[in-house]
Amino acid sequence: MMYVAIKICPDGGTIRDPDTCKPQTVEIGDHESKDDAVENACLMLDCRQLFRGVLRSIKSAGGYIVLDIQEHAEI
């Protein structure tokens, strides 16, 4: 299944694209499980997992939420 990470600000809100107002996302890739996707996202985005797919950026405030493509479509 394909996974993406949505950027979030320090207060937990989503960061949106100024032109489209859609949440800013980073494609994580196709993975067998969410755990694999989260592990790959941590490496790609220099983050660490806080809780069930919620990632905290190591270098700055904010982070990401890892979702599969179906969950992302619901947002």
C-alpha positions as CSV (number, residue, x, y, z in Angstrom):
1,M,0.0,0.0,0.0
2,M,1.2,3.6,-0.7
3,Y,1.9,5.8,2.3
4,V,2.3,9.6,2.6
5,A,3.2,11.9,5.5
6,I,1.3,15.1,6.2
7,K,3.2,18.0,7.7
8,I,2.0,19.2,11.0
9,C,2.9,22.3,13.0
10,P,3.9,22.3,16.7
11,D,0.3,22.7,17.9
12,G,-0.8,19.7,15.9
13,G,-2.6,21.5,13.0
14,T,-1.9,20.6,9.4
15,I,0.3,22.8,7.3
16,R,-1.5,23.7,4.1
17,D,-0.3,24.7,0.7
18,P,-1.0,28.4,0.2
19,D,-2.2,28.0,-3.4
20,T,-4.4,24.9,-3.1
21,C,-5.2,24.8,0.7
22,K,-4.6,21.1,0.6
23,P,-2.4,19.6,3.4
24,Q,1.3,19.5,2.5
25,T,2.4,15.9,2.0
26,V,5.5,13.9,1.4
27,E,5.3,10.6,-0.4
28,I,6.8,7.8,1.7
29,G,6.4,5.0,-0.9
30,D,4.8,1.6,-1.2
31,H,5.2,-0.6,1.9
32,E,3.8,-3.9,3.3
33,S,2.8,-2.4,6.6
34,K,2.3,0.9,8.4
35,D,5.2,0.0,10.7
36,D,7.5,-0.3,7.6
37,A,6.3,3.0,6.3
38,V,6.8,4.8,9.6
39,E,10.4,3.4,9.8
40,N,11.2,4.6,6.3
41,A,9.6,8.0,7.0
42,C,11.7,8.4,10.1
43,L,14.8,7.9,8.0
44,M,13.7,10.1,5.1
45,L,12.4,13.0,7.2
46,D,14.9,12.9,10.0
47,C,12.2,12.2,12.6
48,R,11.3,9.8,15.3
49,Q,8.0,8.2,16.1
50,L,6.1,9.6,19.1
51,F,3.0,7.4,18.9
52,R,1.3,5.3,16.2
53,G,2.5,7.1,13.1
54,V,2.9,10.6,14.6
55,L,6.5,11.7,13.9
56,R,8.4,14.5,15.6
57,S,11.0,16.4,13.7
58,I,14.5,16.1,15.3
59,K,15.8,19.4,14.0
60,S,12.8,21.7,14.2
61,A,9.3,22.1,15.8
62,G,6.4,20.2,14.2
63,G,6.5,16.9,12.5
64,Y,4.4,14.5,10.4
65,I,1.5,12.1,10.5
66,V,1.9,8.9,8.4
67,L,-1.2,7.8,6.6
68,D,-2.0,5.3,3.9
69,I,-3.4,6.7,0.6
70,Q,-7.0,5.7,1.5
71,E,-6.8,7.6,4.9
72,H,-5.3,10.5,3.1
73,A,-8.2,10.6,0.6
74,E,-10.6,11.0,3.5
75,I,-8.9,14.2,4.7
